């Protein structure tokens, strides 16, 4: 019989309890709630834990752009965990090699153990690489978003100055050239931001 567990709060203690419970075969986290929206609740959702506040705070995540930053942090954490596990497997392989007498060979059991560590190392290295790429894509999305906003403001300013020059019948070639350059920057920023949302990294 599976014991169903619900948690109030997902802070320093709640997070550890939730992780410990989720590792048990006979226990399952069915709900996590809090007094208000918090980024920790979003992390709980990413881990597949249900939140009673989901319907209320999802709108806030989209409104304030918190989703991207939280996903970036989540992927960074997952990459670090995978890198630690890969390093652990490498260390265990090294320890096995040190214990082996000079000129000696592994037994069939030891060979299987070594193969297991090699497989684990490869698996976690690939997992870490995947999460690092996703972390990069979220960073890229954030930077492109900031550039997009700044460029839009700059375009508005240049347009205002251009109108003033046209009214005064002053030369407008420089301002038009600047406007064209800003439009190209804006187009590039939008493209990069879109790619970041899809989890793609543009060099």
Secondary structure as UniProt FT lines:
FT   STRAND          3..8
FT   HELIX           12..23
FT   TURN            25..26
FT   STRAND          27..33
FT   HELIX           39..46
FT   TURN            47..48
FT   TURN            52..53
FT   HELIX           54..64
FT   HELIX           66..99
FT   TURN            102..103
FT   HELIX           108..167
FT   TURN            168..169
FT   HELIX           173..197
FT   TURN            198..199
//
